[in-house]
Amino acid sequence: MSLRGYQRPVLVGIHRGMVRERGGTYTVMFPRQSGKNQVAAFLVGGLLAAHSRTGGSVVVCAPTYTPQALISFHRSLDLFRRMVSLSGRFAVERNTIRFGNARAHFLGANPEANVAGHTASLAIIADEAQDIDGDWFDRQFRPMAASTGAPTVMFGTPWNSQSLLERAAAHNERTQRSRNYRVSWRDVAAELAEYGEYVSAERARLGAGHHLFRTQYELLAGQPHDSLLSLEQLENVRGAHPRLRGPVAGERYVGGLDVGGPGPNADATVLTIGRVVGRRLEVVEHCAWQSAGFGELALEVGAAQRHWRMATVLVDATGIGAGLPDLLEDQQVPVEAFKFTAGSKSELGNLLIAAVETGGLALYAGDGSDEYTRCLQELRDCQAVREHGGRFNWGNDRGHDDYVASLALCLKAARTLGPVRIAQGRMRAS
C-alpha cells in the first residue's frame, strides 16, 4: 500500500522536519475526501516503526472519541495490517496500538473526555483540528509534550480564521512557512480525474462563492462573524420578474411561513409565496402580520392558500409556532412543519446561500413596497456565525430576520416538492 504523488511530499517533509528539529507545530490542510487521514495513518505507522526498539508514545486526538478518534484508530489498524513492515507485529490494547516498545494512544479532544495522565514523546497528532476547541487543546494536550519536546501535527480543513488549525497555520506563515502544508483540490485532480469531476459538480451545486466550497475545497477560511450574503450575492437575489397578486394558470406555488412573536416590536409573521420553475424559486408575493393571534393567522393563511393554490406551506413549528400547523390543517392547508434546531438551521442557511450563489432564487423586481424593502434590508443585515466544530448559525441579534427565515422556508418547500404530475388517460377502443 502506498501514498499518491500529492500525498508523499507532505509525509516526507514532516518526517524530515522532525529529524532536523524537535518540537514545533506542523499544519496540514487537504480538501475534503482527498486522503489526509491516510497521510496521518502513515505518519503514525512510520513513527511506531522507527521507534519500535527505543520506545516512545504518540498521542492521536480527534474532536470526539466516538466516532472520530475511533475512526482514526481503525483506519490506522487497517493500514498497519496492509503494510508488510508492520503486519502481524503490532498489538492492540483498547484504544492503544503497540509496536515493539512504541505505542500510539487515540483520544477524544472534547471537554467531556478524560485524557489526563498521557505523555507524548514522539508526536501529538490532531485530526480535524479545525473542530477542536483551541483553549481545551492548549490546556489538556500541549502539556503532554512539555517534558519531551515532541512536535505537534495538525491535520484538517479550514473553517474559520480563529480555529485551532488556522491560528497555528497563521503562526507558521509568519515564522516558519516550511511547516505549513496545503494540498489544493487541483493537485488532487491532476492525479485523480474523478476527484476533479466531483469538485466541479460541487462547485456547480453550491456556487464558487459558497462558504462550504471556499473552505472545504479552496482551503480559504471564513471569518467567525460575517454577513450571511456577500454584496455580490445580494445583487444575485434581485430578480426582474414582476410581483403578482394572484396565480397564473399552469404555474406551481409554495409558501414559507415564519411565525413571529407577540407585541408590536417582535418579529412579524411572514408568508413568502414563490413560483417553482424547475430548480429555481421566484418569489412573487409577501404577506405579513404583526402581533396576530393564531386563530387570525390560520384564517389569513388559509385564505392565501386557497387564493394561490399553493402545493405546500412549510411552517416554522418551533417554540410558540408549535400549535399552528394543526390549526392550518383545520383550514385545509397542505402544511409541513419545520423545527429549527442547530443542525436544521445550518442546513437551511447553506441551502439559501447555494440557491442565491447559483441563480436558483430571485425576489420579484423592486417595487418600493415595505415588504420588498424589509426583505432586502434583512438579507443585508443577517449575520453568519461560524463556530468551531463546523457549526454554522445565522440571524440578526440586533434586529429582525423574519423575512429571511420565511424566504429560506419557502425555498426548502420548493426543493421538497415532487415533479409535476402529468395525467395520462387510456385510449378507448373503437
Protein Blocks (a to p, Z undefined) as FASTA:
>chain_A
ZZdfklmmmmmmmmmmmmmpggjjddddddehihpmmmmmmmmmmmmmmmmmnopadddd
dfbfblmlmmmmmmmmmmmmmpmklgopaccehjaccehjbccddddfbfkbccehiacf
kbccdehkllpcfklmmmmmmmmmmmnopacddddddfbfkbmklmmmmmmmmmommlpc
cddfklmmmmmmmlmmmmmmmmmmnopklmklmmmmnopacdfbdcfbafklmmmmpcfb
dcdfbdcehiacddddddddedjkbccddddddddehjaccdfbdcddehiafklmmmmm
mmmmmmnopabdcddfehjlmmmmmmmmmnopacddddddfklmmmmmmmmmmmmmnopa
ccdddehiaklmmmmmmmmmpccdddehhiacdddfkbcfklmmmmmmmmmmmmmpccdd
ddddddddZZ
